[in-house]
Amino acid sequence: MSQSRGSALPEIALPKGDISDRGLRYLIIGGFGLLFFLFGTATLLYFLARVPFGALVVSTVAAVLPVPLYGALILWLDRHEKEPALLLAAAFFWGAVVATLVSLFLNTGATVVINAILGPRWAGALGASMVAPIVEETSKGAALLLLFFLARHEFNNVVDGIVYGSLVGLGFAMTENILYFSRAHAAGGLAGVGILFLMRVVLSGFNHSLFTGVIGAGLGYAREAPGTVVKVAAPVAGYVAGIMLHALWNGTAVLLNITGIRVAPVVQLLVIVPGMALVLALPGLATLVWLAAAGWRREVRIINEFLKDEVKRRVVTEDELETLGSPRRRFGRLMRALTQQGPQAWLGLRQLYELQVDLAFRKWHASRGERLMSFQQVMTDDGYRERIAQIRERLAAMGVETA
């Protein structure tokens, strides 16, 4: 065993397909990479041109600080059928650089038009309560629509929609916070940034994830629900609900400003913002978690039903099937492999579990009569089985228990 501890996993190529299919896949990935680079560069130049460098550094640190924790909480929802890191990163960076830059220019343009027609007071009120929710949720939701059509093999259900949508919203909130923190720094220095951090990150840091997560839930439900009417109605309902939640939050703040009542910052911090979070945001977040929990149960049923016949093929064992349905047991097995046999064992076991689950969902989609475009198909059923067998053989040589 000591000799195999450092053994690398076998090099297993994807199934051979038409070169144009692979070329299209690479073209799409490259196109999105270029898009993120261009929008990221434009966003950076925008901030550098308008925010002093010291304030930009402070604002960026404050905006990025909660991202690992909030991101981990979102990924915790992705329990059984893990999403590819590339798609998760793409969702986050779309929100951080594409959606924010598009929203910035569209919101600014709309505000200028409203100001010219109705005056500055109406421009501020309508811009925040009506224009911003529509513009921002549309620009964020566009990422989910692209994932829905271009990565259908990974966008399976409500859970996937919530995870992708929440990451888009998290990326958007991060970049937006840089802008707001820089303004707070200009007005009140580090103290101003600290107060705003408590309001925007601690008390309402999941707002954008909630708004876009609702849109993702609608698309995810359309992905798994039968019937054409539901497949059309669910995304529309999710989109409208995301905009309404956003408008309700912004509109409440606008109403407080319109009253003309001056509220001390400490009252905003300790009373108004917590009250808004409790009444307007918490019920929505609880609903998303409830939807995710219901999605977990459906995922376990799919895994058990569509891997049942794979037990006879030795693609999955009975014990492994039980492990795949229990995140706690799965995590325990992975940690045992990591501590006893090392990183290669952990990686191999993780690949085994993910391939088995992917096979279950592939068979589930096929049972529903769904057919993916050729460039979206990672491999055939037999390709999955072959790869699982190869990884299982290497794990056995390393002495790794799979269940």
N, C-alpha and C positions, 0 to 999 in steps of 0.2 A: 504493500500500500504506500509506503514512503516513496517508492519510485514513481508511482502514478499520481502522487499528490500534485505535482507541478505540470502534469500532462495537459496539453492544450486540447480543447474540444475539436472535433474533426471539422475540416473545411467542407461545408455542405452547400453546394451551389443551388440557386433557385432553378426550378424546372425550365428547360429550354422552351422558348416560345418564339413567335414571330419577332424579328428584330425591330420592326416598326412599332410593335406594342411596347417593347422595352424603351425604345427611343422616345415614344410619346410620354411615358412615365417620367423619364429623365428630363424631358423638355418642360413638363409641368413643374417639376421640382426646381429646375433651374430658373424658370420664369418667376416663381414665387420668391426664390432667393434674391433675384435681382430686384424684385418689387420691394422687398423688405429693406434691402440695402439703400435703394433710392429714397424711400420714405424715411428711413432712419437717419440718413444724411441730412435730408431736408429738415427734419424735426430738430436735429442737433444744431444746425445752422440758425434755425429760427430762435432757439433759446439763447445761443451765443450772441446773437445780434440784439437781443432785448433784455437780457438779464446779466448783471455784473457777475464775473466769474466766481467770486467768493460766495455770493448768494446762491448761484447755480449749484455749487458743490454742496452747500448745506441743504438746499432743497432736494437735491437728488438723493443724498444719503437718507434724509427723512422719508422720502417717497419709496425708496427701495427697501428700507429696513423691514417693513411688515410683509413683504412679498414672499419670502421663504416660508414663514409660518402660515399665512393665508393660503399659499399655494399647496402646502402639505395637507391642510384641512380639506381643500377641494379634491386633491388626488386621493384622499382617504375614501371618498365616495366611490372611486373606481376600484371595486373590490375583487370581482371575479374575472371579468373579461378586460384585461389591461389594454389601455390605448397606447399606440406607438409614441415614443418620446418625440419623434420628429413632428407628428401632428399636434401633440400637446404644446410644443414650443411654437409651432406655426400659429396656433390659436392665440397664445399669449402675445406674441409679437405683432400679430394683426391688430389686436386691441391697443398695444403700446405705441405703434408707429403709424399704421395705416388709418385706423378708425379715428385716432385723435387728430391727425393732421387734416383729414377730410372734414371732420366735424368742426375744427377750428375755423377753417375758411368758410364753410357753409353757414355756420352760426354767425360769424362776423358779417358776412354778406347780407344775410336775412335781417340782422339787427340794423344795418345801415339803411336798408329799404324801409323797414318799419319806422325808423327814426325820421326819415324824410317825409313819410306820409302822416304819421300820428304823433310824432314828437318823442323826446328822449324817455319820458316816463313810461309810455306804453311800450317803447322799444325794449326797455329793461324787463318789464313785467311779462310781455308776450314772448320775448326771446328766451327767458328762463323757463317759463311754465309750459309753453307750447312748442316753440321751434326746437329748442335743445333736445327734448325727449324724442321727437320724431327723427331729427337728424342723427343723433348719437346712436339710438337703437337701430336705425337703418344701417348706418355705417358699420356697427358692430355685428349686426345680424347677417350682413353680407358674408362674413367669414364662415358662419354656420351653414349658410346656403351652399357655399362652395364645398365645404367639407361633406355636406349631405349628398352632393352629386358626384364629386370627384373622389371621395374616399368612402363610398357606400359600404365597402367590405369592413370598415372600422366604425362606421356610424350606425350602431345596431338598434339602439333603444333609448328610452327616456334617460337612463343613467348617463349614457354617452353624451346626449344632448346637454344635460345639466353640467357635466364636467367641462365639455368644450366651451359652452356659453359662459360659465363662471370664470374660466381662464381668460377668455376674451375680455370680460368685464374687469378682471383683476389687472390685466395689462393696461387697459384704458385708464383705470383709476390711478395707477402708478404715474403715468405720464401727466395726466391732468393735475395730480397733486403737486408735481414739480412746478407747474405754472402757478397754482394757488399759494404754495409755500414761498415761492419767490416774491410774490406780492406781499405776503405777510411779513417776510423778512425786510422788505423795503419800508413797510409801515411801522413795524414794531420790533425789528431785530430778532434775536433768538427766542425771546419771550413770545413774540407774535407767532413764530413758527411752532413753538411748543403748544400754545393754546389751540392753534388750528390743527395740529397733529392729533390732539385728543379728540377734537370734534370730527375730523374727516377720516381718521384712521382707526382710532379706538372705538368710537361710538357709531360710526357709519361706514366703516371700511369695506363692508361686503355689499354696499348698495348697488354698485355697477355690476357686480357678480350676480346679484339677485335679478336685476332687470334683464340682463342678457341670458342668464340661466333659465328664466321663464320662456324666452324665445327658443332656446335649445330644447327645453322639455317638450314644447309643441312639435318641433321637428322630429324629436326622438319618438314621440308617440305615433306620429305619422309613419315612421319607419317600421313600427312593429304592429300597427293596428290594421285590421282587415277593412276593406271597403273604400271605394274611391272618395266618397263624400267626407269620411273621417280624415283621409290622407290629405285632403285639401283644407278642411276646416281647422284641424289641429294646429298647423303652422300659423294660419291667420289669427286664430285665437291667442296663441302664444305671443305673436308679434304685437297684437293690440294690447294684451295684458302687460307686456313689458313696457310699452310706451305709457300706459295708464299709471302703472306703479311709479315710473320715473316722473311723470307729470304731477302726480299727487305729492311726491316728496318735494319737488321744486316749487310747485304751486303753494304749498303750505308755507314755505320760507318766503315766497313773494307776498303772500297775504300778510304775514307778520310785518314785512317792510312797508306795505301800503298803509297799514293802520297809523304809521307815523309814531308809534310808541317806541321810545328809546329803551332798549333793554341792555343792561350791563353785561359785559362779557361773561362774568361769573354766573349770571342767571342763564345765559345761553348755554354755557358749558355744563351746568349742573341740573338744569330743569328742562329747557326747551329742546335741545338736541337729544338728550336721553328719552324725553317723552315722545318725540317724533320717531326715534328708533324703535321704541317699545310698541307704539301703535301702528306705525306705517311699515316698518321693515321686518320686525320679528315674526309676525304671522306669515309673511311671504317666505322667509327663510325656513321656518318650520314646515311649511307646505312642501318646499323643494326637498327637504330631508325626508319627509314622509313619502314623496313620490320616488325618491331614490331607494328607500327601504323596500317599497313595493316592487321596484325594478330588480333589486337583488334577489327577491324570492322567485321572480320570473326567470332570472338568469340561472339560478340553481336548477329549476325545473327543466330548462332547455339543456343544460349540461348533462343532467341525469338521463333525460329521455334520449338524446341523440348520441350519447356515448355508451349506452347500454349494450348495443350490438358490437361495440368495439372491444368489449371485455373478452369476447370469444376469440378475437384476432390477436389478443395480447397487446393491443395498442394502448389500452388502459387496463389497469387492474382494479379489482373491487375496492381495495384500500385507497388507491389513487383517486378513484371516483368520489369517495367520501372526503378525501383531502381537498379536492377541487371545489367542493361545495362549502367548505369551512375556511374562511379567511384566517381565523386564529390558528387552526391546525396547519394550514399552508405556510403561514409565516413562521411557525415553530419549526417545521421541516427545513425551511430555507435557512433559518438561523443556525440550526444544528449542522447543516452542510457547511455553512460558512466557518463556524468555529472549529469543527472537527476535521474537515477536509480542505478548507481554504476557498479563496475567491472563485477558482475555476469550477469547483463543485457547486458552489452557490449559483453561478451563472448557468451551468448546464441544467441544474434542477429547475431553475426559473424558466429556461427555454422549454423544457419538457412540459411543464404545467401550461405555459402560454400556448404552445402548439396544440395541446390536447383540447383546450378551451376553444381555440380558433377553429379547430376541426368541427367541434360541436355546433358552433354558430354557422359555419359554412353549410353544414348539412341542414340546419334549421332553415336557412334562407332558401336552399334548394327545395325543401319540402313545401315551401310557400309559393313555388313557381317563379322565384326571382332569379334573374340572370344578370350577372355583371358584365360590363364591357371587358374585352380581353385584357386591356392594359391595367384594369383594376384587379385582376385575378392574380393573387400571389403564387398559388400553386394548386394542383389538383388534390382530390381526396387521397389518392395513392401517394402523391408527393408528400403530403403531411405524414402519412403512415410511415413512409420510408425514412423521413427525417427523424421522426419520433424514435424509430427503431435504432437508428444510428446513435442518437444521443443517449438512449437507454443503455446501449452496449458500452459506451464510454463511461457512463456513470457507474455501471456494475463493476467495470475494471478498477474504478477509483474507490469502490466500497461504499458508495453513497446509497442510503436508503431513500426510496422515492415516495414512501407513504408510511 
